[in-house]
Amino acid sequence: MDSVTVVDHPLVQHKLTFMRKRETSTAGFRRLLREISLLLCYEVTRELPLTMEHVETPLAEMDSPVLEGKKLVFASVLRAGNGLLEGMLDLVPSARVAHIGLYRDHATLEPVEYYFKAPEDLSDRLTVVVDPMLATANSAIAAVQKLKERGARDIRFVCLLAAPEGVAKFTKAHPDIPIVTAAIDEKLNEKGYIVPGLGDAGDRMYGTK
């Protein structure tokens, strides 16, 4: 799992524990996801290239670092990906946004696409795909493939939780894509849910079943 980074920061792990709790409210779950997404965003953007810009402070002139190149893209796998997206946009409000609409067929566990909208010039931008759960990995694999077909070349995947089976399947399909996650849980159950997990992230975020 060399391509996987587990963000073990105490704040991430603390907030994740409260998200796992059955009794956490919809509002609490949504707030915690937004807070964790900020911390995950710090990690996935750690190696963004910098260039120097000459600025004048109230006291002196200096050369100071700024981000180099075109603004990055956050690609949300609908609908649960929007929970991570909102927090990341708080941190990087100038980022472009792509939306990838996929739902999981509960009989086959395969992804079904219903929507795709992305900036045209993905080839020159870092694209960060966000989806809270990397379970069977079918949706994540399909989302990344769609972005590659659109021209994206520098892609990273961010999730809240991952299953070992999902990590293995995703890295086999896209060995060039790094994964950033808060935890790798024990396994998938027979219905394709992460165990112990936290349930269905979309349902808990939006109060649906």
C-alpha positions in Angstrom: 0.0 0.0 0.0 2.8 2.4 -0.9 0.4 4.6 -2.7 -1.8 5.1 0.4 -1.4 7.8 3.0 -3.3 7.4 6.2 -3.7 10.7 7.9 -3.3 9.8 11.6 -3.4 13.3 13.0 -5.1 13.3 16.4 -7.7 15.8 15.4 -8.7 13.6 12.4 -8.9 10.5 14.4 -10.9 12.2 17.2 -13.4 13.6 14.8 -13.7 10.3 12.9 -14.6 8.5 16.1 -17.6 10.8 16.6 -18.6 10.3 13.0 -18.7 6.6 13.6 -21.1 6.8 16.5 -24.6 5.7 15.7 -26.1 8.5 17.9 -24.3 11.3 16.1 -26.9 13.6 14.6 -27.2 14.5 10.9 -26.1 18.0 11.7 -23.2 16.8 13.8 -22.1 14.3 11.1 -22.2 17.0 8.4 -20.2 19.4 10.5 -17.5 16.8 11.4 -17.1 15.7 7.8 -16.6 19.3 6.7 -14.0 19.8 9.5 -12.1 16.6 8.6 -12.1 17.5 4.9 -10.0 20.6 5.8 -7.4 18.5 7.4 -7.4 15.9 4.6 -7.0 18.8 2.1 -3.9 20.0 3.9 -2.4 16.5 3.3 -3.3 16.0 -0.3 -2.0 19.5 -1.3 1.2 19.2 0.7 3.4 19.0 -2.4 1.8 21.6 -4.6 4.5 23.5 -6.5 5.4 27.0 -5.4 7.0 30.0 -7.1 8.2 33.3 -5.6 6.4 36.6 -5.9 7.9 40.0 -4.9 5.6 41.7 -2.3 5.8 44.7 -0.1 4.9 44.2 3.6 4.1 47.1 5.9 7.8 47.1 6.8 9.9 45.9 3.9 10.0 44.3 0.4 10.5 40.5 0.1 10.2 37.5 -2.2 7.4 35.2 -0.8 6.0 31.9 -2.0 2.7 31.5 -3.9 1.1 28.6 -5.6 2.5 28.0 -9.1 0.5 27.0 -12.2 -3.3 26.7 -12.8 -5.8 26.4 -10.1 -6.5 22.9 -9.0 -9.8 20.9 -9.5 -11.9 19.2 -6.9 -13.9 16.4 -8.5 -16.8 15.3 -6.3 -18.4 11.9 -6.7 -22.1 12.6 -6.1 -23.7 12.8 -3.8 -21.6 12.0 -0.7 -18.5 13.6 -2.2 -20.0 17.0 -1.7 -19.5 16.7 2.1 -15.7 16.6 1.5 -15.9 19.2 -1.3 -17.5 21.9 0.8 -14.7 21.9 3.4 -12.0 21.8 0.8 -13.5 24.8 -0.9 -13.3 26.6 2.4 -9.6 26.1 2.3 -9.1 26.6 -1.5 -12.0 28.8 -2.6 -10.5 29.5 -6.0 -10.4 25.8 -7.0 -12.4 24.6 -10.0 -15.1 22.0 -9.4 -16.1 18.8 -11.3 -19.2 16.7 -10.5 -19.4 13.0 -11.3 -22.8 11.5 -10.7 -22.6 7.8 -10.0 -24.9 5.5 -8.0 -24.2 1.9 -6.9 -26.6 -0.7 -8.3 -27.4 -2.6 -5.1 -27.8 -5.9 -7.0 -24.5 -5.8 -8.9 -22.6 -3.3 -6.8 -21.5 -1.7 -10.1 -21.5 2.0 -10.7 -24.1 3.6 -12.9 -23.3 7.1 -14.3 -26.0 9.7 -14.5 -24.1 13.0 -14.6 -20.7 14.4 -15.5 -19.5 18.0 -15.7 -15.9 19.1 -15.5 -13.7 22.0 -16.6 -12.3 21.6 -20.1 -8.6 22.0 -19.4 -7.9 19.2 -16.9 -4.6 18.2 -18.4 -2.7 21.1 -16.9 -4.4 20.9 -13.4 -4.1 18.8 -10.3 -7.4 17.0 -10.0 -8.4 15.8 -6.5 -11.2 13.3 -6.5 -13.3 13.2 -3.3 -15.6 10.5 -2.1 -16.0 9.7 1.6 -16.0 5.9 1.2 -13.6 3.7 -0.8 -15.6 0.4 -0.3 -15.8 -1.8 -3.4 -13.9 0.9 -5.3 -16.1 0.5 -8.4 -17.4 4.1 -8.3 -14.0 5.5 -7.6 -12.4 3.6 -10.5 -15.1 4.7 -12.8 -14.8 8.3 -11.7 -11.1 8.4 -12.2 -11.4 6.7 -15.6 -13.9 9.3 -16.7 -11.5 12.1 -15.7 -8.6 10.5 -17.5 -10.7 10.3 -20.6 -11.4 14.0 -20.3 -7.6 14.6 -20.2 -6.7 14.7 -16.5 -3.1 13.5 -15.9 -2.3 14.5 -12.3 -5.0 12.9 -10.1 -5.2 12.1 -6.4 -8.0 10.4 -4.5 -9.2 11.5 -1.1 -11.7 9.5 1.1 -12.6 9.4 4.7 -12.6 5.6 5.1 -11.3 2.8 3.0 -11.6 -1.0 3.0 -8.6 -3.2 2.2 -10.5 -4.8 -0.7 -11.3 -1.3 -2.1 -7.7 -0.1 -1.8 -6.4 -3.3 -3.6 -8.9 -3.0 -6.4 -8.4 0.7 -6.9 -4.6 0.5 -7.0 -4.7 -2.3 -9.4 -6.9 -0.3 -11.8 -5.1 3.0 -11.3 -1.6 2.3 -9.9 -0.6 5.9 -10.7 -3.2 7.5 -8.4 -2.2 8.2 -4.8 -4.9 7.7 -2.1 -5.3 9.9 1.0 -7.6 8.6 3.7 -8.3 8.9 7.5 -8.5 5.2 8.1 -8.4 1.7 6.5 -11.0 -0.4 8.2 -11.2 -4.2 8.7 -13.2 -5.4 5.7 -16.3 -5.2 3.5 -19.5 -7.1 4.4 -21.6 -9.1 2.0 -23.5 -6.0 1.0 -20.3 -4.1 0.1 -20.3 -1.8 3.2 -17.2 -1.0 5.1 -16.9 -2.7 8.5 -16.8 -1.3 11.2 -17.2 1.8 9.1 -19.8 4.4 9.9 -22.8 3.4 7.8 -23.8 5.0 4.5 -22.1 8.4 4.4 -24.6 10.0 2.1 -27.6 8.9 4.2 -26.0 10.1 7.4 -25.0 13.4 5.8 -28.4 14.2 4.4 -30.7 12.4 6.8 -32.0 9.9 4.2 -32.3 6.1 4.0 
